[in-house]
Amino acid sequence: SLYLLDEPTTGLHEDDIRYLMKAFEELLERGHSLLVIEHHMGVIRLADHVIDLGPDGGDRGGQVVYQGNVAGLMACEKSYTGQYLKKYF
Protein backbone atom coordinates (compact mmCIF):
# COMPACT_ATOMS: atom_id res chain seq x y z
CA SER A 1 0.00 0.00 0.00
CA LEU A 2 1.04 3.58 -0.61
CA TYR A 3 0.18 6.16 2.03
CA LEU A 4 0.17 9.82 1.00
CA LEU A 5 0.36 12.31 3.87
CA ASP A 6 0.25 16.08 3.45
CA GLU A 7 2.09 17.81 6.32
CA PRO A 8 1.03 15.33 9.00
CA THR A 9 3.06 17.08 11.71
CA THR A 10 1.28 20.43 11.43
CA GLY A 11 0.07 21.46 14.88
CA LEU A 12 1.55 18.45 16.65
CA HIS A 13 3.65 18.60 19.81
CA GLU A 14 7.17 17.17 19.45
CA ASP A 15 6.20 14.13 21.56
CA ASP A 16 3.34 13.42 19.17
CA ILE A 17 5.69 13.77 16.20
CA ARG A 18 7.97 11.12 17.72
CA TYR A 19 4.92 8.86 18.12
CA LEU A 20 3.99 9.50 14.47
CA MET A 21 7.54 8.61 13.35
CA LYS A 22 7.24 5.28 15.18
CA ALA A 23 3.97 4.63 13.35
CA PHE A 24 5.74 5.43 10.05
CA GLU A 25 8.51 2.98 10.93
CA GLU A 26 5.95 0.24 11.59
CA LEU A 27 4.25 0.86 8.25
CA LEU A 28 7.59 0.69 6.43
CA GLU A 29 8.61 -2.49 8.27
CA ARG A 30 5.37 -4.08 7.07
CA GLY A 31 6.29 -3.32 3.46
CA HIS A 32 4.16 -0.25 2.90
CA SER A 33 5.36 2.91 1.14
CA LEU A 34 5.00 6.48 2.41
CA LEU A 35 4.97 9.69 0.43
CA VAL A 36 5.07 12.60 2.88
CA ILE A 37 4.82 16.29 2.03
CA GLU A 38 6.53 17.97 4.96
CA HIS A 39 8.34 21.07 6.20
CA HIS A 40 9.42 19.73 9.61
CA MET A 41 13.21 19.32 9.46
CA GLY A 42 13.21 16.45 11.96
CA VAL A 43 10.94 14.48 9.65
CA ILE A 44 12.79 15.41 6.46
CA ARG A 45 16.11 14.24 7.87
CA LEU A 46 14.67 10.71 8.26
CA ALA A 47 13.58 10.40 4.63
CA ASP A 48 15.05 7.81 2.28
CA HIS A 49 14.45 10.01 -0.76
CA VAL A 50 13.71 13.74 -0.96
CA ILE A 51 12.28 15.90 -3.72
CA ASP A 52 12.83 19.57 -2.93
CA LEU A 53 10.75 22.11 -4.82
CA GLY A 54 11.72 25.76 -5.06
CA PRO A 55 13.82 27.75 -5.20
CA ASP A 56 11.26 30.02 -3.48
CA GLY A 57 7.53 29.90 -2.92
CA GLY A 58 4.69 31.15 -5.06
CA ASP A 59 5.55 32.28 -8.59
CA ARG A 60 9.28 31.75 -7.92
CA GLY A 61 8.83 28.12 -6.86
CA GLY A 62 7.57 24.83 -8.16
CA GLN A 63 10.78 23.70 -9.85
CA VAL A 64 12.64 20.57 -8.77
CA VAL A 65 15.73 21.96 -7.02
CA TYR A 66 16.99 18.58 -5.78
CA GLN A 67 16.05 14.92 -5.91
CA GLY A 68 17.92 12.22 -4.00
CA ASN A 69 19.08 11.35 -0.49
CA VAL A 70 19.27 13.71 2.48
CA ALA A 71 23.08 13.98 2.39
CA GLY A 72 22.90 15.18 -1.20
CA LEU A 73 20.17 17.64 -0.29
CA MET A 74 22.44 19.23 2.31
CA ALA A 75 25.22 19.52 -0.28
CA CYS A 76 22.90 21.21 -2.79
CA GLU A 77 23.69 24.93 -2.60
CA LYS A 78 20.52 25.82 -4.53
CA SER A 79 18.33 24.21 -1.88
CA TYR A 80 17.24 26.47 0.98
CA THR A 81 15.86 23.36 2.68
CA GLY A 82 19.21 21.57 2.40
CA GLN A 83 21.12 24.50 3.84
CA TYR A 84 18.69 24.84 6.76
CA LEU A 85 18.68 21.08 7.32
CA LYS A 86 22.40 21.11 8.13
CA LYS A 87 21.51 22.53 11.57
CA TYR A 88 19.77 19.25 12.40
CA PHE A 89 22.85 17.05 11.97
C-alpha positions, 0 to 999 in steps of 0.5 A: 500500500502507498500512504500519501500524507500532506504535512502530517506534523502540522500542529503536533507537539514534538512528543506526538511527532515522535509517536507519528515517526514510530507509526511510520517505521511500523508501516515501512517495516510491514512493506508499505510505502509512504509519500510525505509532504513535509516542512518539519526538518526532523521528519525530512532528515529521516527520509530515504528520498527527498524531492525539494521544490523551489527555489522560493515559494509562489511564482518563484517556486515549483521547480525541482531543485533537488532529488535524492538522499538527504546527504545530497540535499544538504550539499545542494547549494541551490536548496534552501531546505538543504542549507537549513537542514544542516543545523539538524545534523 
